[in-house]
Amino acid sequence: MGTRFGATDVDYPAVGGAHVALLVSASADFATIDERHTSRLDDVADYVPGRFYERELPAIEAVLAHADPLDVLVIDGYVDLDPTGRAGLGQRVWEAGLAPVVIGVAKSRFRAATHAIPVIRGISTRPLYITAAGMPQDEAADLVRAMAGDARIPDALRLVDRLARGVPADWI
């Protein structure tokens, strides 16, 4: 079996709980999606600033239980929150052994994350902020730059977001 790349996202519907999605590809650019997985959690932890992982990690664990092991997992958010390595969601995912490489793609700047690599994609002037565990950050930034799609948000991340929000897979 070749290298397996995954992208995941979690949504919190107004009715409560969480809905999580995972897209899997055999190519780093996610030009072709080979698998789609979703999972629903009825109960999730409350959002607590600085402890976001307590809310997201169980959902990511749940959806990954439906897939064969991944080599690289791309998440929506930061791996670490500052240059000293304060753990963010991605670090917790990596420490839990859910993937040997975790790449964080954040859409907004977190003030303390001065080490995150800004990546400009498409015609946008707004960067994505890239952090990583298990891979050098500059290589992770190159991987995100090369992901399919010509918009600011790579196609796979846009699609997994929609799937997490409950858009039927056949519409994606």
Buried (B, 14 or more C-beta within 10 A) or exposed (E): EEEBBBBBBBBBEEEEEBBBBBBBBBBBBBBEBEBBBBBEBEEBBEEEEEEBBBBBBBBBBBBBEEBEEBBBBBBBBBBBBBEEEEBBBBBBBBEBEBBBBBBBBBEEBBEBBEBBBEBEBEEEEEBBBBBBBBBEBEEBBBBBBBBBBEEBBBBBBBBBBBBBBEEEBEEB
